[in-house]
Amino acid sequence: MTERPSIPGLILSGGGARAAYQVGVLKAVSQILEHPEQSPFRIVSGTSAGAINSCAVAEHSHRFNEGIKRLEQLWANLTPEQIYHTKLRQLSSNALRWIWNILRPASQLKKPLALLDNAPLRKLLTKAIRFDDIRENIDNGFLDAACITAYNYNTGDSVSFFQGIPDLVEWQRFRRFGKAEDLTLSHLMGSTAIPMIFPSEPINDIHFGDGSMRFLTPLSPTLHLGANKLFVVTVEPLRGEVDHNIKIPSIGDISGHLLDSIFIDSLESDIERMMRVNELMAHIPERDIVREQLTLKQVDTFIISPSIDPMELAGQYFKNLPRGLRFFFKRIGVDDENGESILSYLLFDKSFTNHLIELGYQDAMKQEHNILDFFNYQQTQQTDEPEQKDESEKKETPQQKKLSPQDL
């Protein structure tokens, strides 16, 4: 039987400021693969803040190493003012407008409601992402497809907008669709529109919100687009529940748990399902007729997640935020000791993002041998004597691709 060619797909989850962790992982991948000119990923898919990173990777498929450097520079110098307006006057105006519109009929609403105004983000992404380069990379054979997922507020469906090679086809499943469309800034703004926090974005006269909402199968778009192995970077440790010692939950605590349910829970559930399918298929012999009749298939997957919860790091950087923003956050129960979960999503401060970049880099470098195995990569620099691999480096951890369903 002829072996199928390797088509690696990159999946980057949502997570607001936590997505800086993904940049550190990609930086390590570039180093481990000896700074390749061409991207090792044929298909890239992202949601919310992960969609920003995936678009940057797609844009630089023809010069991967340079693209990762530019992406790191973007996140390493980030400030809250580049994402949303932070002055107390603007924050108060948004809050008052929110309250005022609650008292009026919804039919009188003239523009989307949100606690924060993300107009600075639109300006930043206009300069940072060149969508024309994504089409050019596809046409020149450096990339098979790029995908951004957003949530349709009209129908309640998850829509994966993709741009790729001509033979890709759209798909339709329960509450989720794949739609072929040239990617634009509107798709990216829609995918990053965190519900209640950032305003929805119109795409073809339909308002869309954060792609992590109701995204029941985050791994599926990449498989639909032709990937046969998955490189998944999530922004939450894949482990059991953590006791946060909350007595009476504040608005900030509740909001943090809501964001966790949006950004994290669906991905963890989908990973668990995939692991169980892989476990099942591994027990069926290759030539067994039952295996041939099944529509299921085994997917080689590498999953990496933070070794330290970003929530545990966020509190120490609260004082770096602008004074007006600190005042606003404290009113909803968020400070350096409380509401760290929602803070970790909205803390677009360079001290915090640099910490996450370094964490992602170190976590991925510890997985060097597994990453090389995933890409079937042979290092070009060979020594006279064969390298003696340290068995301790091969020990499996919760961030490795051989994670079992019971570990989730």
Residue pairs with C-beta under 8 A, 6 or more apart in sequence:
4 228
6 228
6 229
6 375
6 376
7 42
7 43
7 144
7 226
7 227
7 228
7 229
8 40
8 41
8 42
8 43
8 227
8 229
8 230
8 231
8 374
8 375
9 41
9 42
9 43
9 44
9 45
9 222
9 223
9 225
9 226
9 227
9 229
9 230
9 231
10 41
10 43
10 44
10 45
10 54
10 57
10 222
10 231
10 233
11 45
11 46
11 50
11 218
11 219
11 222
11 230
11 231
11 232
11 233
12 19
12 22
12 44
12 45
12 46
12 47
12 50
12 51
12 53
12 54
12 233
13 19
13 46
13 47
13 48
13 50
13 212
13 218
13 232
13 233
13 234
13 235
13 263
13 264
13 267
14 46
14 47
14 48
14 49
14 50
14 51
14 191
14 192
14 210
14 211
14 212
14 235
14 262
14 263
15 21
15 48
15 49
15 50
15 234
15 235
15 236
15 263
15 264
15 310
15 345
16 48
16 49
16 194
16 259
16 263
16 344
16 345
16 346
16 348
17 49
17 78
17 310
17 344
17 345
17 346
17 347
17 348
17 349
17 352
17 353
17 356
18 49
18 235
18 236
18 310
18 344
18 345
18 356
19 48
19 49
19 50
19 52
19 53
19 75
19 235
20 75
20 78
20 352
20 353
20 354
20 356
20 357
20 360
21 233
21 235
21 306
21 310
21 356
21 357
21 359
21 360
22 50
22 53
22 233
22 235
22 360
23 53
23 68
23 71
23 72
23 75
23 356
23 357
23 360
24 72
24 356
24 357
24 358
24 359
24 360
24 361
24 362
24 363
24 364
25 233
25 304
25 360
25 361
25 363
25 364
26 53
26 57
26 68
26 71
26 233
26 360
27 68
27 72
27 357
27 360
27 361
27 364
28 360
28 361
28 362
28 363
28 364
28 365
28 368
28 371
29 40
29 231
29 364
29 371
30 36
30 64
30 65
30 68
31 365
32 364
32 365
32 368
32 371
32 372
32 377
33 40
33 371
33 372
33 375
33 377
34 379
34 380
34 381
35 65
36 64
36 65
37 62
37 63
37 64
37 65
38 61
38 62
38 64
38 142
39 57
39 60
39 61
39 62
39 64
39 67
39 142
39 143
40 64
40 375
41 57
41 61
41 231
42 143
42 144
42 145
42 226
42 227
43 143
43 144
43 145
43 146
43 147
43 164
43 222
43 225
43 226
43 227
44 54
44 55
44 57
44 58
44 143
44 145
44 146
44 147
45 54
45 146
45 147
45 148
45 149
45 160
45 221
45 222
45 225
46 52
46 53
46 54
46 55
46 147
46 148
46 149
46 191
47 148
47 149
47 191
47 210
47 211
47 212
47 215
47 218
48 191
48 192
48 194
48 210
48 211
48 212
48 263
49 192
50 233
50 235
51 148
51 149
51 187
51 188
51 191
51 192
51 211
52 125
52 128
52 129
52 188
52 192
53 71
54 146
54 147
54 148
55 129
55 131
55 134
55 146
55 148
55 183
55 188
56 67
56 70
56 71
56 74
56 128
56 129
57 64
57 67
57 68
57 71
58 134
58 137
58 143
58 146
59 67
59 129
59 130
59 131
59 133
59 134
59 137
60 66
60 67
60 68
60 70
60 133
61 67
61 137
61 142
61 143
62 137
62 140
62 142
72 357
74 128
75 353
75 354
75 357
76 350
76 353
76 354
76 357
77 350
78 348
78 349
78 350
78 353
79 348
79 349
79 350
80 86
80 321
80 322
80 325
80 346
80 347
80 348
80 349
81 120
81 322
82 120
82 121
82 124
82 348
83 118
83 120
83 121
83 124
83 348
84 116
84 117
84 118
84 119
84 120
84 121
84 198
85 91
85 116
85 117
85 119
85 120
86 321
86 322
86 324
86 325
87 322
87 324
88 323
88 324
88 325
88 327
88 328
89 324
90 117
91 116
91 324
91 325
91 328
92 328
94 114
94 115
94 116
94 117
95 115
95 328
97 113
98 113
98 115
101 108
101 109
101 113
111 199
112 199
112 200
112 207
113 199
114 193
114 196
114 197
114 198
114 199
115 196
115 197
116 197
116 198
116 346
117 199
118 189
118 192
118 193
118 198
118 199
121 189
121 192
121 198
122 185
122 189
125 185
125 188
125 189
126 185
129 185
129 188
131 182
131 183
131 184
131 185
134 143
134 146
134 163
134 183
135 163
135 182
137 143
138 144
138 145
138 146
138 163
138 164
138 165
143 164
144 164
144 165
144 168
144 225
144 226
145 162
145 163
145 164
145 165
145 168
145 225
145 226
146 162
146 163
146 164
146 183
147 160
147 161
147 162
147 163
147 164
147 178
147 221
147 222
147 225
148 160
148 161
148 162
148 183
148 187
148 188
148 191
148 211
149 158
149 159
149 160
149 161
149 191
149 211
149 212
149 215
149 218
149 221
150 158
150 159
150 161
150 187
150 190
150 191
150 193
150 201
150 203
150 208
150 209
150 210
150 211
151 157
151 158
151 159
151 190
151 208
151 209
151 210
151 211
151 212
151 213
151 214
151 215
152 158
152 159
152 206
152 208
153 200
153 206
153 207
153 208
153 209
154 206
154 207
156 175
156 214
157 175
157 176
157 177
157 214
158 175
158 176
158 177
158 211
158 213
158 214
158 215
158 216
159 176
159 177
159 178
159 179
159 208
160 176
160 177
160 178
160 179
160 221
160 224
161 179
161 180
161 181
161 183
161 187
161 203
162 168
162 178
162 179
162 180
162 181
162 183
162 221
162 225
163 180
163 181
163 182
163 183
164 180
164 225
168 180
168 225
168 226
169 180
170 177
170 178
170 179
170 180
171 177
171 178
171 224
172 178
173 217
173 220
175 214
175 216
176 215
176 216
176 217
176 220
178 221
178 224
178 225
181 187
186 201
186 202
186 203
187 203
189 201
190 200
190 201
190 203
190 208
190 209
190 211
191 208
191 210
191 211
192 198
192 210
193 199
193 200
193 201
193 208
193 209
193 210
194 209
194 210
194 259
194 262
194 345
195 209
195 210
195 213
195 262
196 255
197 346
198 210
200 207
200 208
200 209
201 207
201 208
201 209
202 208
210 262
212 218
212 262
212 263
212 266
213 262
214 266
215 266
216 266
216 269
216 270
217 266
217 270
218 266
218 267
218 270
219 230
219 232
219 267
219 270
219 271
219 274
220 270
222 230
223 230
223 299
228 299
228 300
229 299
229 300
229 301
229 302
229 374
230 299
230 300
230 301
230 302
231 301
231 302
231 374
232 267
232 271
232 301
232 302
232 303
232 304
233 304
233 305
233 360
234 264
234 267
234 268
234 271
234 303
234 304
234 305
235 263
235 264
235 305
235 306
235 310
236 260
236 263
236 264
236 268
236 305
236 306
236 309
236 310
237 305
237 306
237 307
237 308
237 309
237 398
238 268
238 271
238 303
238 305
238 398
238 399
238 403
238 407
238 408
239 398
239 407
242 309
244 253
244 341
246 253
249 257
250 332
250 333
250 334
250 338
250 339
251 332
251 333
252 329
252 332
252 333
252 334
252 338
252 339
252 342
252 343
253 333
253 338
253 339
253 341
253 342
255 332
255 339
255 342
256 311
256 339
256 340
256 341
256 342
256 343
256 344
256 345
257 341
259 341
259 342
259 345
260 341
263 345
268 408
271 303
271 403
271 408
272 405
272 408
274 299
274 301
275 403
275 404
275 405
275 408
276 405
277 296
277 297
277 298
277 299
278 298
278 299
278 301
279 404
279 405
280 296
281 291
281 294
281 296
281 297
281 298
282 298
284 290
284 291
284 294
285 291
300 374
300 401
301 401
302 367
302 370
302 371
302 374
302 400
302 401
303 399
303 400
303 401
303 403
304 363
304 364
304 367
304 399
305 363
305 398
305 399
306 356
306 359
306 360
306 363
307 359
307 362
307 363
307 399
308 359
310 344
310 356
311 340
311 341
311 343
311 344
312 340
313 344
313 352
313 355
313 356
313 359
314 340
314 343
314 344
314 347
314 352
315 335
315 336
315 337
315 340
315 343
316 336
317 347
317 349
317 351
317 352
317 355
318 326
318 329
318 334
318 335
318 336
318 343
318 347
319 326
319 336
320 349
320 351
320 352
321 329
321 347
321 349
326 335
329 335
329 339
329 343
332 339
333 339
334 342
334 343
344 352
363 399
364 371
366 393
366 397
367 397
367 399
367 400
368 393
369 389
369 393
369 394
370 400
370 401
371 377
372 379
374 401
396 402
396 403
398 407
